[in-house]
Amino acid sequence: MVIENIIAAGVSVLALALTVIGALAYRRTRERSLVVLTAAFAVFFVKGLALSAYLFLGATDLTSLFLVVGGFDVLILGLFYVFTLRR
């Protein structure tokens, strides 16, 4: 159980770093498509936080976890799709 917590925290830190990098890139270039990319990474970070909270709290209801994580995944994929269309 400890390794899952470490991996979830590592993914959250990576997503946060990518969100910051995306925001800095947008600030530098003012390209609107980078806002969508940064939003996708931010949603990925929030997903990581939700997953970490679920693991740390030790909840046992997997149905709600799959629904929440699946919803985040659909949103992230949609944002990545919009990003690729805008380039």
NUZAVO-992739 format. One record per atom (N, C-alpha, C): z, x, y; chain; atom name; residue number from 1. Coordinates in nm, 4 decimals, always signed. Each point is the difference from the previous one (the first is absolute). Example, Ala and Ser with C-alpha at 12.3 -4.5 7.8 and 13.67 -1.06 7.14 Angstrom:
<rs>
+----------+----------+----------+-------+------+-----+
!       pz !       px !       py ! kette ! atom !  nr !
+----------+----------+----------+-------+------+-----+
!  +0.7800 !  +1.3190 !  -0.5690 !     A !    N !   1 !
!  +0.0000 !  -0.0890 !  +0.1190 !     A !   CA !   1 !
!  +0.0000 !  +0.0900 !  +0.1200 !     A !    C !   1 !
!  -0.0720 !  -0.0350 !  +0.1050 !     A !    N !   2 !
!  +0.0060 !  +0.0820 !  +0.1190 !     A !   CA !   2 !
!  +0.0730 !  -0.0770 !  +0.1090 !     A !    C !   2 !
+----------+----------+----------+-------+------+-----+
</rs>
This chain:
<rs>
+----------+----------+----------+-------+------+-----+
!       pz !       px !       py ! kette ! atom !  nr !
+----------+----------+----------+-------+------+-----+
!  +0.0000 !  +0.0822 !  -0.1200 !     A !    N !   1 !
!  +0.0000 !  -0.0822 !  +0.1200 !     A !   CA !   1 !
!  +0.0000 !  +0.0861 !  +0.1257 !     A !    C !   1 !
!  +0.0530 !  +0.1186 !  -0.0082 !     A !    N !   2 !
!  +0.0072 !  +0.0866 !  +0.1170 !     A !   CA !   2 !
!  -0.1388 !  +0.0476 !  +0.0411 !     A !    C !   2 !
!  -0.0841 !  +0.0315 !  -0.0968 !     A !    N !   3 !
!  -0.1327 !  +0.0514 !  +0.0308 !     A !   CA !   3 !
!  -0.0838 !  -0.1052 !  +0.0733 !     A !    C !   3 !
!  +0.0156 !  -0.1279 !  -0.0347 !     A !    N !   4 !
!  -0.0730 !  -0.1061 !  +0.0696 !     A !   CA !   4 !
!  +0.0411 !  -0.0074 !  +0.1462 !     A !    C !   4 !
!  +0.1292 !  +0.0165 !  +0.0265 !     A !    N !   5 !
!  +0.0489 !  -0.0022 !  +0.1374 !     A !   CA !   5 !
!  -0.0559 !  +0.1171 !  +0.0798 !     A !    C !   5 !
!  -0.0056 !  +0.1169 !  -0.0619 !     A !    N !   6 !
!  -0.0517 !  +0.1182 !  +0.0688 !     A !   CA !   6 !
!  -0.1486 !  -0.0159 !  +0.0294 !     A !    C !   6 !
!  -0.0745 !  -0.0511 !  -0.0965 !     A !    N !   7 !
!  -0.1435 !  -0.0195 !  +0.0204 !     A !   CA !   7 !
!  -0.0255 !  -0.1048 !  +0.1082 !     A !    C !   7 !
!  +0.0731 !  -0.1103 !  -0.0032 !     A !    N !   8 !
!  -0.0175 !  -0.1050 !  +0.1009 !     A !   CA !   8 !
!  +0.0338 !  +0.0526 !  +0.1391 !     A !    C !   8 !
!  +0.1048 !  +0.0797 !  +0.0108 !     A !    N !   9 !
!  +0.0363 !  +0.0575 !  +0.1301 !     A !   CA !   9 !
!  -0.1070 !  +0.0996 !  +0.0454 !     A !    C !   9 !
!  -0.0531 !  +0.0793 !  -0.0923 !     A !    N !  10 !
!  -0.1053 !  +0.0954 !  +0.0349 !     A !   CA !  10 !
!  -0.1265 !  -0.0690 !  +0.0480 !     A !    C !  10 !
!  -0.0366 !  -0.1093 !  -0.0649 !     A !    N !  11 !
!  -0.1174 !  -0.0763 !  +0.0428 !     A !   CA !  11 !
!  +0.0234 !  -0.0584 !  +0.1387 !     A !    C !  11 !
!  +0.1196 !  -0.0466 !  +0.0263 !     A !    N !  12 !
!  +0.0313 !  -0.0551 !  +0.1328 !     A !   CA !  12 !
!  -0.0097 !  +0.1070 !  +0.1080 !     A !    C !  12 !
!  +0.0502 !  +0.1177 !  -0.0285 !     A !    N !  13 !
!  -0.0067 !  +0.1099 !  +0.0979 !     A !   CA !  13 !
!  -0.1463 !  +0.0394 !  +0.0250 !     A !    C !  13 !
!  -0.0789 !  +0.0073 !  -0.1058 !     A !    N !  14 !
!  -0.1417 !  +0.0328 !  +0.0155 !     A !   CA !  14 !
!  -0.0726 !  -0.1065 !  +0.0819 !     A !    C !  14 !
!  +0.0276 !  -0.1269 !  -0.0269 !     A !    N !  15 !
!  -0.0626 !  -0.1083 !  +0.0759 !     A !   CA !  15 !
!  +0.0418 !  +0.0046 !  +0.1464 !     A !    C !  15 !
!  +0.1258 !  +0.0321 !  +0.0262 !     A !    N !  16 !
!  +0.0453 !  +0.0124 !  +0.1383 !     A !   CA !  16 !
!  -0.0706 !  +0.1159 !  +0.0694 !     A !    C !  16 !
!  -0.0143 !  +0.1130 !  -0.0680 !     A !    N !  17 !
!  -0.0696 !  +0.1148 !  +0.0586 !     A !   CA !  17 !
!  -0.1455 !  -0.0356 !  +0.0304 !     A !    C !  17 !
!  -0.0669 !  -0.0701 !  -0.0913 !     A !    N !  18 !
!  -0.1384 !  -0.0401 !  +0.0243 !     A !   CA !  18 !
!  -0.0105 !  -0.1010 !  +0.1137 !     A !    C !  18 !
!  +0.0999 !  -0.0858 !  +0.0149 !     A !    N !  19 !
!  +0.0019 !  -0.0939 !  +0.1118 !     A !   CA !  19 !
!  +0.0107 !  +0.0743 !  +0.1325 !     A !    C !  19 !
!  +0.0872 !  +0.0980 !  +0.0055 !     A !    N !  20 !
!  +0.0164 !  +0.0789 !  +0.1232 !     A !   CA !  20 !
!  -0.1278 !  +0.0778 !  +0.0303 !     A !    C !  20 !
!  -0.0597 !  +0.0612 !  -0.1023 !     A !    N !  21 !
!  -0.1244 !  +0.0751 !  +0.0195 !     A !   CA !  21 !
!  -0.1111 !  -0.0930 !  +0.0493 !     A !    C !  21 !
!  -0.0090 !  -0.1185 !  -0.0574 !     A !    N !  22 !
!  -0.1001 !  -0.0970 !  +0.0441 !     A !   CA !  22 !
!  +0.0217 !  -0.0432 !  +0.1441 !     A !    C !  22 !
!  +0.1262 !  -0.0217 !  +0.0379 !     A !    N !  23 !
!  +0.0302 !  -0.0385 !  +0.1377 !     A !   CA !  23 !
!  -0.0345 !  +0.1127 !  +0.0975 !     A !    C !  23 !
!  +0.0299 !  +0.1220 !  -0.0387 !     A !    N !  24 !
!  -0.0350 !  +0.1139 !  +0.0857 !     A !   CA !  24 !
!  -0.1512 !  +0.0162 !  +0.0111 !     A !    C !  24 !
!  -0.0715 !  -0.0218 !  -0.1095 !     A !    N !  25 !
!  -0.1459 !  +0.0091 !  +0.0030 !     A !   CA !  25 !
!  -0.0584 !  -0.1081 !  +0.0903 !     A !    C !  25 !
!  +0.0561 !  -0.1204 !  -0.0067 !     A !    N !  26 !
!  -0.0476 !  -0.1062 !  +0.0886 !     A !   CA !  26 !
!  +0.0267 !  +0.0345 !  +0.1452 !     A !    C !  26 !
!  +0.1188 !  +0.0507 !  +0.0260 !     A !    N !  27 !
!  +0.0348 !  +0.0356 !  +0.1379 !     A !   CA !  27 !
!  -0.0934 !  +0.1070 !  +0.0552 !     A !    C !  27 !
!  -0.0435 !  +0.0864 !  -0.0877 !     A !    N !  28 !
!  -0.0883 !  +0.1090 !  +0.0433 !     A !   CA !  28 !
!  -0.1453 !  -0.0461 !  +0.0187 !     A !    C !  28 !
!  -0.0497 !  -0.0858 !  -0.0899 !     A !    N !  29 !
!  -0.1415 !  -0.0369 !  +0.0033 !     A !   CA !  29 !
!  -0.0272 !  -0.1389 !  +0.0566 !     A !    C !  29 !
!  +0.0974 !  -0.0886 !  -0.0020 !     A !    N !  30 !
!  -0.0129 !  -0.1399 !  +0.0432 !     A !   CA !  30 !
!  -0.1061 !  -0.0762 !  -0.0784 !     A !    C !  30 !
!  -0.0195 !  +0.0376 !  -0.1255 !     A !    N !  31 !
!  -0.0917 !  -0.0721 !  -0.0879 !     A !   CA !  31 !
!  +0.0722 !  -0.1191 !  -0.0593 !     A !    C !  31 !
!  -0.0565 !  -0.1190 !  +0.0186 !     A !    N !  32 !
!  +0.0682 !  -0.1215 !  -0.0446 !     A !   CA !  32 !
!  +0.0166 !  -0.0075 !  -0.1516 !     A !    C !  32 !
!  -0.0913 !  +0.0608 !  -0.0736 !     A !    N !  33 !
!  +0.0114 !  -0.0062 !  -0.1458 !     A !   CA !  33 !
!  +0.1252 !  +0.0734 !  -0.0488 !     A !    C !  33 !
!  +0.0468 !  +0.0956 !  +0.0766 !     A !    N !  34 !
!  +0.1223 !  +0.0719 !  -0.0391 !     A !   CA !  34 !
!  +0.1242 !  -0.0875 !  +0.0116 !     A !    C !  34 !
!  -0.0062 !  -0.1025 !  +0.0836 !     A !    N !  35 !
!  +0.1123 !  -0.0943 !  +0.0086 !     A !   CA !  35 !
!  +0.0139 !  -0.0746 !  -0.1327 !     A !    C !  35 !
!  -0.1139 !  -0.0390 !  -0.0576 !     A !    N !  36 !
!  +0.0026 !  -0.0713 !  -0.1279 !     A !   CA !  36 !
!  +0.0519 !  +0.0925 !  -0.1097 !     A !    C !  36 !
!  -0.0454 !  +0.1236 !  +0.0010 !     A !    N !  37 !
!  +0.0470 !  +0.0965 !  -0.0998 !     A !   CA !  37 !
!  +0.1496 !  +0.0253 !  +0.0141 !     A !    C !  37 !
!  +0.0459 !  +0.0153 !  +0.1229 !     A !    N !  38 !
!  +0.1429 !  +0.0216 !  +0.0245 !     A !   CA !  38 !
!  +0.0809 !  -0.1217 !  -0.0444 !     A !    C !  38 !
!  -0.0530 !  -0.1182 !  +0.0238 !     A !    N !  39 !
!  +0.0687 !  -0.1222 !  -0.0451 !     A !   CA !  39 !
!  +0.0094 !  -0.0039 !  -0.1526 !     A !    C !  39 !
!  -0.1059 !  +0.0431 !  -0.0673 !     A !    N !  40 !
!  +0.0028 !  +0.0025 !  -0.1474 !     A !   CA !  40 !
!  +0.1082 !  +0.0953 !  -0.0495 !     A !    C !  40 !
!  +0.0088 !  +0.1172 !  +0.0609 !     A !    N !  41 !
!  +0.1045 !  +0.0944 !  -0.0408 !     A !   CA !  41 !
!  +0.1391 !  -0.0538 !  +0.0344 !     A !    C !  41 !
!  +0.0121 !  -0.0705 !  +0.1119 !     A !    N !  42 !
!  +0.1293 !  -0.0581 !  +0.0365 !     A !   CA !  42 !
!  +0.0421 !  -0.1073 !  -0.1010 !     A !    C !  42 !
!  -0.0948 !  -0.0816 !  -0.0441 !     A !    N !  43 !
!  +0.0314 !  -0.1012 !  -0.1020 !     A !   CA !  43 !
!  +0.0384 !  +0.0685 !  -0.1306 !     A !    C !  43 !
!  -0.0687 !  +0.1102 !  -0.0311 !     A !    N !  44 !
!  +0.0346 !  +0.0759 !  -0.1203 !     A !   CA !  44 !
!  +0.1428 !  +0.0534 !  +0.0106 !     A !    C !  44 !
!  +0.0403 !  +0.0437 !  +0.1194 !     A !    N !  45 !
!  +0.1366 !  +0.0475 !  +0.0222 !     A !   CA !  45 !
!  +0.1003 !  -0.1138 !  -0.0203 !     A !    C !  45 !
!  -0.0300 !  -0.1158 !  +0.0544 !     A !    N !  46 !
!  +0.0901 !  -0.1150 !  -0.0159 !     A !   CA !  46 !
!  +0.0096 !  -0.0398 !  -0.1470 !     A !    C !  46 !
!  -0.1128 !  +0.0075 !  -0.0701 !     A !    N !  47 !
!  +0.0007 !  -0.0279 !  -0.1440 !     A !   CA !  47 !
!  +0.0919 !  +0.0984 !  -0.0730 !     A !    C !  47 !
!  -0.0078 !  +0.1263 !  +0.0370 !     A !    N !  48 !
!  +0.0872 !  +0.1007 !  -0.0600 !     A !   CA !  48 !
!  +0.1470 !  -0.0276 !  +0.0286 !     A !    C !  48 !
!  +0.0287 !  -0.0427 !  +0.1227 !     A !    N !  49 !
!  +0.1387 !  -0.0349 !  +0.0340 !     A !   CA !  49 !
!  +0.0483 !  -0.1187 !  -0.0829 !     A !    C !  49 !
!  -0.0866 !  -0.0996 !  -0.0151 !     A !    N !  50 !
!  +0.0384 !  -0.1175 !  -0.0791 !     A !   CA !  50 !
!  +0.0238 !  +0.0386 !  -0.1458 !     A !    C !  50 !
!  -0.0873 !  +0.0835 !  -0.0532 !     A !    N !  51 !
!  +0.0166 !  +0.0441 !  -0.1389 !     A !   CA !  51 !
!  +0.1264 !  +0.0842 !  -0.0155 !     A !    C !  51 !
!  +0.0257 !  +0.0881 !  +0.0964 !     A !    N !  52 !
!  +0.1219 !  +0.0818 !  -0.0048 !     A !   CA !  52 !
!  +0.1246 !  -0.0875 !  +0.0059 !     A !    C !  52 !
!  -0.0015 !  -0.0980 !  +0.0893 !     A !    N !  53 !
!  +0.1149 !  -0.0898 !  +0.0111 !     A !   CA !  53 !
!  +0.0210 !  -0.0761 !  -0.1300 !     A !    C !  53 !
!  -0.1088 !  -0.0437 !  -0.0605 !     A !    N !  54 !
!  +0.0102 !  -0.0717 !  -0.1272 !     A !   CA !  54 !
!  +0.0621 !  +0.0894 !  -0.1071 !     A !    C !  54 !
!  -0.0446 !  +0.1249 !  -0.0070 !     A !    N !  55 !
!  +0.0528 !  +0.0915 !  -0.1011 !     A !   CA !  55 !
!  +0.1457 !  +0.0365 !  +0.0263 !     A !    C !  55 !
!  +0.0350 !  +0.0221 !  +0.1268 !     A !    N !  56 !
!  +0.1377 !  +0.0384 !  +0.0323 !     A !   CA !  56 !
!  +0.0976 !  -0.1149 !  -0.0191 !     A !    C !  56 !
!  -0.0468 !  -0.1225 !  +0.0246 !     A !    N !  57 !
!  +0.0884 !  -0.1145 !  -0.0174 !     A !   CA !  57 !
!  +0.0144 !  -0.0392 !  -0.1463 !     A !    C !  57 !
!  -0.0898 !  +0.0475 !  -0.0831 !     A !    N !  58 !
!  +0.0090 !  -0.0292 !  -0.1423 !     A !   CA !  58 !
!  -0.0300 !  -0.1441 !  -0.0354 !     A !    C !  58 !
!  -0.0869 !  -0.0641 !  +0.0770 !     A !    N !  59 !
!  -0.0362 !  -0.1385 !  -0.0285 !     A !   CA !  59 !
!  -0.0759 !  -0.0075 !  -0.1323 !     A !    C !  59 !
!  +0.0092 !  -0.1147 !  -0.0662 !     A !    N !  60 !
!  -0.0615 !  -0.0138 !  -0.1321 !     A !   CA !  60 !
!  -0.1143 !  -0.1004 !  -0.0026 !     A !    C !  60 !
!  -0.0305 !  -0.0650 !  +0.1101 !     A !    N !  61 !
!  -0.1057 !  -0.1007 !  +0.0043 !     A !   CA !  61 !
!  -0.1345 !  +0.0680 !  +0.0245 !     A !    C !  61 !
!  -0.0730 !  +0.0268 !  -0.1077 !     A !    N !  62 !
!  -0.1283 !  +0.0702 !  +0.0118 !     A !   CA !  62 !
!  -0.1098 !  -0.0872 !  +0.0583 !     A !    C !  62 !
!  +0.0111 !  -0.1324 !  -0.0142 !     A !    N !  63 !
!  -0.1028 !  -0.0885 !  +0.0526 !     A !   CA !  63 !
!  -0.0119 !  +0.0125 !  +0.1506 !     A !    C !  63 !
!  +0.1115 !  -0.0032 !  +0.0688 !     A !    N !  64 !
!  -0.0050 !  +0.0119 !  +0.1458 !     A !   CA !  64 !
!  -0.0475 !  +0.1389 !  +0.0418 !     A !    C !  64 !
!  +0.0375 !  +0.1032 !  -0.0746 !     A !    N !  65 !
!  -0.0469 !  +0.1354 !  +0.0312 !     A !   CA !  65 !
!  -0.1516 !  +0.0078 !  -0.0113 !     A !    C !  65 !
!  -0.0561 !  -0.0529 !  -0.1082 !     A !    N !  66 !
!  -0.1456 !  +0.0034 !  -0.0180 !     A !   CA !  66 !
!  -0.0715 !  -0.0800 !  +0.1085 !     A !    C !  66 !
!  +0.0561 !  -0.1118 !  +0.0408 !     A !    N !  67 !
!  -0.0620 !  -0.0801 !  +0.1056 !     A !   CA !  67 !
!  +0.0007 !  +0.0735 !  +0.1331 !     A !    C !  67 !
!  +0.1117 !  +0.0591 !  +0.0345 !     A !    N !  68 !
!  +0.0099 !  +0.0715 !  +0.1274 !     A !   CA !  68 !
!  -0.0892 !  +0.1233 !  +0.0007 !     A !    C !  68 !
!  +0.0095 !  +0.0808 !  -0.1052 !     A !    N !  69 !
!  -0.0811 !  +0.1223 !  -0.0070 !     A !   CA !  69 !
!  -0.1485 !  -0.0353 !  -0.0078 !     A !    C !  69 !
!  -0.0345 !  -0.1037 !  -0.0747 !     A !    N !  70 !
!  -0.1394 !  -0.0437 !  -0.0075 !     A !   CA !  70 !
!  -0.0526 !  -0.0472 !  +0.1346 !     A !    C !  70 !
!  +0.0833 !  -0.0716 !  +0.0744 !     A !    N !  71 !
!  -0.0395 !  -0.0430 !  +0.1337 !     A !   CA !  71 !
!  -0.0244 !  +0.1179 !  +0.0927 !     A !    C !  71 !
!  +0.0883 !  +0.0980 !  -0.0058 !     A !    N !  72 !
!  -0.0208 !  +0.1207 !  +0.0804 !     A !   CA !  72 !
!  -0.1288 !  +0.0716 !  -0.0411 !     A !    C !  72 !
!  -0.0250 !  +0.0082 !  -0.1295 !     A !    N !  73 !
!  -0.1201 !  +0.0677 !  -0.0485 !     A !   CA !  73 !
!  -0.1273 !  -0.0692 !  +0.0496 !     A !    C !  73 !
!  -0.0019 !  -0.1319 !  -0.0052 !     A !    N !  74 !
!  -0.1166 !  -0.0747 !  +0.0485 !     A !   CA !  74 !
!  -0.0206 !  +0.0252 !  +0.1490 !     A !    C !  74 !
!  +0.1073 !  -0.0018 !  +0.0759 !     A !    N !  75 !
!  -0.0097 !  +0.0265 !  +0.1443 !     A !   CA !  75 !
!  -0.0487 !  +0.1416 !  +0.0274 !     A !    C !  75 !
!  +0.0518 !  +0.0972 !  -0.0718 !     A !    N !  76 !
!  -0.0411 !  +0.1399 !  +0.0179 !     A !   CA !  76 !
!  -0.1478 !  +0.0163 !  -0.0342 !     A !    C !  76 !
!  -0.0429 !  -0.0563 !  -0.1123 !     A !    N !  77 !
!  -0.1408 !  +0.0102 !  -0.0382 !     A !   CA !  77 !
!  -0.0909 !  -0.0681 !  +0.1021 !     A !    C !  77 !
!  +0.0438 !  -0.1128 !  +0.0520 !     A !    N !  78 !
!  -0.0780 !  -0.0673 !  +0.1045 !     A !   CA !  78 !
!  -0.0132 !  +0.0852 !  +0.1252 !     A !    C !  78 !
!  +0.1075 !  +0.0644 !  +0.0404 !     A !    N !  79 !
!  -0.0051 !  +0.0868 !  +0.1179 !     A !   CA !  79 !
!  -0.0887 !  +0.1215 !  -0.0239 !     A !    C !  79 !
!  +0.0076 !  +0.0584 !  -0.1190 !     A !    N !  80 !
!  -0.0889 !  +0.1123 !  -0.0316 !     A !   CA !  80 !
!  -0.1464 !  -0.0447 !  +0.0009 !     A !    C !  80 !
!  -0.0264 !  -0.1207 !  -0.0488 !     A !    N !  81 !
!  -0.1353 !  -0.0525 !  +0.0004 !     A !   CA !  81 !
!  -0.0511 !  -0.0174 !  +0.1431 !     A !    C !  81 !
!  +0.0830 !  -0.0571 !  +0.0853 !     A !    N !  82 !
!  -0.0379 !  -0.0170 !  +0.1407 !     A !   CA !  82 !
!  -0.0224 !  +0.1363 !  +0.0654 !     A !    C !  82 !
!  +0.0837 !  +0.0968 !  -0.0319 !     A !    N !  83 !
!  -0.0163 !  +0.1349 !  +0.0557 !     A !   CA !  83 !
!  -0.1345 !  +0.0581 !  -0.0381 !     A !    C !  83 !
!  -0.0394 !  -0.0153 !  -0.1258 !     A !    N !  84 !
!  -0.1282 !  +0.0585 !  -0.0433 !     A !   CA !  84 !
!  -0.1175 !  -0.0730 !  +0.0617 !     A !    C !  84 !
!  +0.0141 !  -0.1292 !  +0.0267 !     A !    N !  85 !
!  -0.1087 !  -0.0745 !  +0.0638 !     A !   CA !  85 !
!  -0.0172 !  +0.0377 !  +0.1469 !     A !    C !  85 !
!  +0.1080 !  +0.0334 !  +0.0657 !     A !    N !  86 !
!  -0.0051 !  +0.0298 !  +0.1439 !     A !   CA !  86 !
!  -0.0492 !  +0.1404 !  +0.0303 !     A !    C !  86 !
!  -0.0084 !  +0.0852 !  -0.0982 !     A !    N !  87 !
!  -0.0433 !  +0.1380 !  +0.0240 !     A !   CA !  87 !
!  -0.1455 !  +0.0080 !  +0.0117 !     A !    C !  87 !
+----------+----------+----------+-------+------+-----+
</rs>
